[in-house]
Amino acid sequence: MKYNLTDSQKELLRWLVQQIRDSRLAEEFYVLWAQQRGEICDFPGDHPEITRGMLDALADAGLILCDANQKTVTSSSGKSHPRITSRETEIGRRCTVTGQAYEAVDSDFESSDEAGTRVTIGAIIHNMSGELFKRLVLLKMLRSHRSSMIRICCAPLLEL
């Protein structure tokens, strides 16, 4: 899987995973918003910048789970004809780090699937023994012909 994350989002996840591994942070933690900046509840010490967008990106990648806590804010305006408005605002999030987050950090955000796609067909054919290559070519030819007689006659050659 290819992760569509910025360097700062990756650094935040690396930091979270390290804090959890060092038992300084639980896998489930709460972030409160103060002046558009996230503060981790009950975390002693400094932490990297946390924004809503960073948490959204990590959640979209399946690396954390987030559950937003909303609060209704009500305001009124006007004296002669008061107008009352209310809106929902996010005051914090409960976040949970997933197992995939540990895998992403441990692999430096490269999946094993990506490594496998670097193998070329030429390299596979080059590493085949002569007999195996002949069988592969013969099998390809047989699949392109409709005659079952050819398949029956050549079946012993295809056994590995």
N, C-alpha and C positions, 0 to 999 in steps of 0.2 A: 504494500500500500504506500502510495506517495502522500506525504503530509504537506498540506498547503498552509504552512505556518511561517511567520516572520522569525527573525533571529531573536527578538525580544520575547516572543511567545514561547519559543523553544527554551530560552534561558529561564523563563518563569517555571516551566514544567520541570526542567532539570533541578531547579532549586526546590520545588515542592517535593519531588521524589526523594531528593537527598535529605530534606528535613524529616520526612516520614521514615526513611531508613535509619536516621540517627535518633529516632524516637522523640523529636522535638515538636512534631506536628502529627495529629491523627489523620488517617486516610479520609475522614469526613471532617470538614472544618467549615466555619462560617465567615463570610466576608461582609462587612458593613461598609456602606458608601458614605464617605465624608469628603465634601468638596470635590466630588467626581472621582476621588481616588479611593481605592479599596483598602480597607484595613482588616487584617485577619484577627478575629476575636481571640482573646486569651493567648496571643503569641508574644512571648517575651523577646523583644529585640526588633531589629530592623528587618525589612523584607523588600524584595524588588517591587517595582511599580506594578499595580494590578488595576486593570480597567475592565469595564463591562465587555468591551470588544475583545480583549485578550481571553477572557473566560468564555465568551461566545465561540471564538475560533477553536479553543481547546475542546469545547463541548461538541462542536460540529465535526471535529476530527475523531470523536469517540474516545478522547483521552481523559475527560472528566465528565461527571454528571452534575448538572446544576438545577437547583430548584429556587426560583426567585421568590422573595418575600415582598409583597406589595402593601402599600399603605395609601388610603384615600385621603387626599389633601383637599380641603374645602376652603374657598375664599369668597368674599363678597365685595362688590364695588357699587358705587353710586348711592346717594342719600335719598333722593326723591323716588327713584325707582330702583331699589336694590336688586342687584343681579348676583345670584349665588352660583358659583361654578365649582365643580369638583373634578379631580383627576386622580388617576392611579399613578403612583410613583414607586419605583423599586428602592427599597431601603437596604436590602442585603440579599445574599444568596447562600444557600447551603450547597457546598461543593463536595463531591466524592471523587477521588482519584481511582481510575479503572486499572485493571491489569494490563490493558493495552498501553497505558502510559509508561509503565515500567519497561515494557518491551521496546517502546519507541526510544526511551532514554538510553537503554542498554545498547541498542543498535545504532545510536547516534542518528535516529530518525530515518534509518534505511531499513526496509523490510527485506526478509529473505527472498521474497518474490522478485524484488528488483535485482538481486544478485543473480538469480537464476536466469533472468532474461538476457544476461550478458553472454551466455553460451551461444555460439553460432552453429548453424547446421554444418558449415564447413569443418568446424572443430570436431563435431560428433562423427562425421564421415571419416575424417582423418584418423580418428582413434579406433575405428572399427577394424576388426580383423578382415582379411580378404574374403573368407568364407561367409562371414556375417553380411558383408557388403553385397556379395552375390545374391544371397537370399533376399535381402531387402529389395534389390533391383527386380528379382524374379517375382516377388510378391506384388510389387507395383505393376508389373506387366500383367500379372494374372487378374488383378483388380480391374484393369482396363479392358479385358476380354470377357465376353459373356459365356464362353464355352465352359460348361462344367466338366467336360472330358479333359480339358487341359488342366483344370484344377485337380482332378482326381489323379492324373498321371504324375503331376509334379508335387503332390502333397508330401511325399517323403523328403523332398529336398528342402521343404520349408520348416521341418522340425528342428528345433534348436537343442 
